[in-house]
Amino acid sequence: MSEVWRIFGDTVGDLWQTSGLYNLGWQEIALILISFGFMYLAIVKKFEPLLLLPIAFGMFLTNLPFAEMYHPELFAGNPADISYSEILHNGGLLDLLYLGVKLQIYPPLIFLGIGCMTDFGPLISNPRSFLLGAAAQGGIILTFVVAALLGFSAAEAGSIAIIGGADGPTSIFVSTKLLTQSEKISTGSIALAAYTYMALVPVIQPPIMKLLTTKKERSVKMQALRQATKTEKIIFPIAVTLIVSLMVPSATPLVGMLMLGNLMKESGVCERLVKTASNELMNIVTIFLGVSVGATTQADKILNLEFGKVIILGVFAFGFGTACGLIFGKIMYKLSGGKVNPLIGSAGVSAVPMAARVAQKVGAQTDPSNFLLMHAMGPNVAGVIGSAVAAGVLLSIIPW
């Protein structure tokens, strides 16, 4: 009888020692609690829930001991050293889904869907908006320099700087190419910062807008935009793809898919494809992208001083990008003899259409009869193109 009890005790002991609860360390507990916090922000506060919730749950899954869903060691080292056959044979579910991130599949597909839902008419009607969208990328440039001065490597500095574009897929696209497992930060930490600040656009931007503009400038009423013709809307995506691809080839995957989606929309002959790309396909890719990126947010990449620096530099990049757009808007206000409202420059960041709505809201607070939304949409969609081009420039100058 004693032998039976001994075997029973050994069995229970073995089960306990191999359980996730026994192997749950303080770091995993901390990351799980942080994931709960992001789930709260997504569900209750509605901060970018479509991507923040999958990212948070991916973080939750990857920090459960022995879940065997994601194996960071399979992606360690230089990209050329990764054995994709080993991942396919021995990887878990999240390893397989993460291949879509690592191989640069998901972000361009997201851009395809965005293109199907975007109207470039305001940008075509007012080409000067391109300048405002370009100016707002100044936050990326300055943050890259500051991050490098703080001791981050070129790859890390580039990944942090792109947060200033306020474009989640672009941030993931750049950081996945540049960052390896040996870096101090991960794609997951970059994505968390990017989507958090995108959700905080209505909180971060208004104080900067009011600080850098006068009441007189905010009260400027702009003339109604002309309607872009169908021919212009069809030629535009083809021309942009050609010009950007020849100038910055590294930006082609993002800009090309963005413009393909827009061309399908404006052509009027691909309704089924437009519906699929902007709904079913985009929703599926969003789930895969969010969960797999969240899986990279492990303790050694989050519970350190570097992640705190990423958060601080991220808000700096976004805030300075907003400021650059506003400053250039003020220059256009002067040059136009007071016909351009500088507030539309703040929409030059890539958070579509939220940044344009914030410009409209702040303008309406100054003068309820002022309507800036369509004027702000020009710089806003220009910012999408601008952030993709900035991503291409970073990938061209930084070794990866």
C-alpha positions, 0 to 999 in steps of 0.5 A: 500500500505504501508503494502505491502511495509513493507512486501516486505522490511521485505522479502528482509531483511530476504533474505539478513540476511540469505544470504552467502554474509551477513554472510561472515566474514573476516576469511572466506574471507581470507581462500577463497583467500588462496584457490584461491592461491592454485588453482593458484599454481595447475593450473598455476605452476602445483604444484601437480595439481591432488591433490592440485586442489581438496584440494584447491576447497574443502577449497573453498567450506567449507568456503562458508557460509551456503553451508552445505557441511561439518559439523566439529561438526559431527567429534568432540571429540574422534573417538569412540564418532563419530556417523556415523549414524548421519553423514549418515542421516544429513551430507552433501556431503563432510561429506559423502566423508570425511568418506572415509578419517576418516575410512582409506579407501582412502589412502590404495586405493591410495597405491594400484594404486601406487603399480600397477605403481611401478617397484621394480626391481631396489630395488631388484637388489640392496638391499642396497637401503633399507638402503638409504630409511630407512636413509631418514626417519631420518627427521621424527624422528628428526621433531617429537622431535622438534615439541614436544619441541615446545609444540605440542601434541604427536598426532600433532607432529607425524602428522607434522613429517610424512611430512618428508616422502614426501608422501601425502597419508601417511601423510593423513593416519597418521593425520586422525588417530591421529588428532581430532577436538580439536587439533590445526591443521587439516588433511587439513593443514598437507595435504597442507604442504605435497603436497606443499613440494612434488611439491617443490622437484626440488627446495628444494633438489638440494641445499642440495645435492650440499652442502653435497657432493663434485664434486668428489662424484657427478661424481661417475659412478655406474655399471649397475644394473642386471635385476631382475627375474620375480620370484623375482618380484613376491616373493618380495611383498609377502615377504615384506608384511609378514615381515612388517606386523609381525614387524609393524602391524599398517603399514599393510593397506598401505604396504599390499595394495601397495604390492597387487597392485605390485603383480597384476602388476608383476604376469601378469595375472591381466591386467584388474585389474591393469588398473582399479586400476592405472587409473579409481579407483585411479582417482576417489579416488584422487578426493574424497580424495582431496575435502574431505581433503580440507574441513577440512581446516577451519579458526580456523585451518589455520589462526593461529601461529600453521599452520605457525609452520607446514609449517616451520617444514614441510620443515625442516622434508623434508630437513633433511630427504634428508640430512640423505639420503645423509649422509648415501650415503656418508658412503656407498661411503666410505665403497664401495671404491668410487663405490656408488654415494651419490646423490642416497641417496637423493632419499630415500624420498618417492616422486616417481619418482620426487626425483630420477629424481632430483638425475639424474639431479644433477648428470648429471650437474656434468657429462653429461655422468652420468646416475643415474636414475635407481640407484636412483629408488631403494632408491626412492621406498624403501622410499615409504615402509620406510615412510609406516613403519614409519607411522606404528611406529608412530601409534604404539607409539602414543595413538589415 
